[in-house]
Every structure is written in structure tokens, then in C-alpha cells.
């Protein structure tokens, strides 16, 4: 028997989950709306709100899972990567909770957890498989050999796909968070209305800095002709941008699958909630004869359920850390 309490606080969601013998029995997420006033996450504000949320979220998850704190066998937490102040709140609480109840601690890599979110529900991918992990800070193609053995075979050389969505949203004067709004507008637009360049990067790596600049110059030039260009064409612009980003991602994933001879393909991370990416991957899977795995929406963005399932597999291997553990804003994969 194993009951694991898991804490996620890497950015602006305070989340806690309970994993009972490999099954998620509760997953509570407290979102932060304060950052909407600033057009992006303010690290100092995020850490303060984590401090306000952590105890109520812990209390709620124990109620939802019908678990007493004395029944918990281990505490898992996000060690990194993430915002240091936010991580400090989760790590400090995890260490204190474990110390008070004499429980072992399990440190989890946030990016590993995004990938292992595929093992929360059925169907589950078979090892080895490829996972395209896309978020605001990361874009990676990962060869997943086992629960604890993963290798990055391609990654962004500069900006991440999530940043390309967010920066485009700012250029289009959409409110924060802009990525989901681009997706919403894209569903009503023509993805072939405007053409944007695809970066020609060798191998399996990505680059989005030039792509963002191309969009900036495109909008600037069009507004010189028509100051209302954005408002008149917002759906088509968003659809075209989304189509281009998805093509960049999937062309590399297709190349990786061919190079490694793998047919089990997954996506993970915040951008995996994008409908354009999800639908395009399903369509590509039909032509490539892939087995595709896409997490439920609730497990795409930052959540403690993925930390819990990653912690569960570490628990089975007695992979624990001591009270001297510290959070890490950056971590080796």
C-alpha cells in the first residue's frame, strides 16, 4: 500500500494531489488570476499567492480523497525547474510536512512529470515512445525508455512554442493568458489565409525566435496599410499562426519517429491542450500509422496529479531525498 501526497508549485498554480497505489484519488488546483493585470506571471506575486493557497489546498485534497494525514506514506514535490520563489513554497511545505510525520521525501523533475502524466489514465503508451513536450518554457522531443530513463533528442535552441503563442497574443493585443485565446480565434479562421516562414533548423531541434519576429514585422507592415488590420482579420491571423506553429512541431516529430522507428507517440505540457495541435496530431497519426496518446485537459497544464504519478514510480524504487534538498530553478533533464 502506498498513499502519496504530491505538491506542485513551479509557476502560478498551487496544486496538491493524492495517489493511492498508482491511482489518482484527488487533484486540487488553485489558479492565480492576479497576473492578468500585468500581462504575464510576476514571480514575487506568484510566491506570495502560493503561501496563501498551500494550506487550504492541502486541506481540500485530504477531504476529497477521504484520507487522514496519518495514512500518508510519502510526500512528493516539484523540485524544479520553475520559478525559484514559487518552488520554495512547495518544497518548504513538503519538507515540513514530511518532517512532522516522519515521512520520506520524493523530489520530482517537473518536465519528467509532464511526460509521466500519460500513466494516470488508460490507454498508456508502451516503452519506448516519443513525447513532444511543449509549454511556455520548453519545447522538447523526448525518447522515453522507462519511467526513469528519458533522453532529449530534440529541443528548442531559443524560444519555446508556448512563448511563440504568448508573444503573438501580445502583438495582437489579446489579454493574458493569450495562448488559449489564439486557439479560440483560430477555430473560426482560415489557417491558410496568411503564410509564415518555417525555421530551417538541422536535425530535430527547434527555433521560434525568428518566427516571432516574422509575425511582428508582418503585423507592422499590414497596419501601415490598414490600421484596423488586426481587428478585421483576427480569426484568420490566429488560425494561420497556429497552423504554422503546429506544422513546425509535427514536422520534427514525424522526422524523429522515422529516425527512431517508433510508432507510439505522445504530447505533453501546457500547449498540448491546444485544439489545433491535438487535431493535427490525430490526423497525422492516421497517415503514419502511429498510436497517439494525448493527456486529458486537466493533466496538460501544471497539476499535482502528474507529480503524484511520477512520485509513485520513484516510491516503488525507493528513490528518496533527504531534508537537505533544495529547489532548483533549472535542472538537468
Buried (B, 14 or more C-beta within 10 A) or exposed (E): EBBBBBBBBBBBBBBBBBBBEBEBBBBBBBEBEEBEEEBBBBBEBBBBBBBEBBEEBBEBBBEBBEBEBEBBBBBBBBBBBBBBBBBBBBBBBBBEBBEEEEBBBBBBBBBBBBBBBBBBBEEEBEEBBBBBBBBBBBBBBBBBEEBEEBEBBBBBEBBBBBBBBBBBBBBBEBEBBBBBBBBEBBBEBBBEBBEBEEBEBEEBBBBBBBBBEBBBEBBEEBEEEEEEBBEEBBBBBBBBBBBBBBBBBBEBBBBBBEBBEBBBBBBBBBBBBBEBBBEBBEEBBEEBEBBBBBBEEBBBBBBBBBBBBBBBBBBEEEBBBEEEBEBBBEBEB
